[in-house]
Amino acid sequence: APIAVPLSTLAAVLAFPRFGVHALAAGTTVGFGIAAVLVGTTLWSGGLSPLPRFGGITPAVQSVFDEYWPMVVGALFMSGTNLVDQAMAAMLGAGSVSALGLGGKLTSASAGIASVAVGAAVFPPLSRWVASEDWRRLARGYRQYTLLVLALGVVAAGMLTLGARSLVDVVFAGRAFGEDEVHRVAAVQRFLAWQLPFAAAGLIGARLLSAMGRNRVLMLIAGVNLLVNAAGNLLLMRIFGLSGIALVTSVTYLISFAAITVAVHRELGRRALAGARPSLAPSLSSVS
């Protein structure tokens, strides 16, 4: 299903080049429609209805709402960082917003692949260990997964940094993209690339906190990220220009990863301590 979106977009652009950017938009919309049909068909074949039905506010539905609204607010905060970056980039002259967006394209593509892979591979075992309250195994698995993803993310970020000039030249250079633009976008990519290890590793902790019902913690972290991002942009854009905004983005992901890691260890420690605390029930029963 996810492959349907880029394939449909590419097909529309190649088949209808005279429509320009409108073909891009139409192909994207059709791709999401195809993906929805594929997912719905799979649900239907498995005995599940793809059509939504609402039977009132049951305790189960209420629990979903209680966990869902902090995630919505947190997502708004996180998307707000991109809006803040673009608004502040617009203060730096013509072409700055485009250079910031293009400089993050390859990093965003890598982050998207990493998020799908990490979510599919890591979230199921984490959820099982949470459900079984196996806190020791959960803590060990979390450390191993996080270190592995960090290491892979550092390698990917290093490749995007060292090969920034060549990659931008191959992907974007053309008639409307000259030498100055290549240099500017490559400089942005070098700084944005280092968000990759912290974003991917932070996703593991975020999924784990969500599985333990701590979405409000994630919401607070996202709010702090928005403030740090805005303040950092104001400071570093005056010193490094557009590259300063890119650097702050990576630093914000680093701070987010650190905060999520602290929150995960505190929550795991609290639950492990609660599980290890001896119960007084047997002794009270024997005394009575």
Buried (B, 14 or more C-beta within 10 A) or exposed (E): BEEBBEEBBEBBBEEBEEBEEEBBEBBBBBBBEBBEEBBBEEEEEEEEEEEEEEEEEEEEEEEEEEBEEBBEBBEBBBEBBBEBBBEBBEEBEEBBBBBBBBBBBBBBEBBEEBBEEBEEEBBEBBBBBBEEEBBEEBBEBBEEBBEBBBEBBBEBBBBBBEBBBEBBBEEBBEEEBEEEBBBBBBBBBBBBBBBBBBBBBBBBBBBBBBBBEBBBBBBBBBBBBBEBBBEBBBEBBEEBBBBBBBBBBBBBBBBBBBBBBEBBBEBBEEBBEEEEEEEEEEEEEEEE
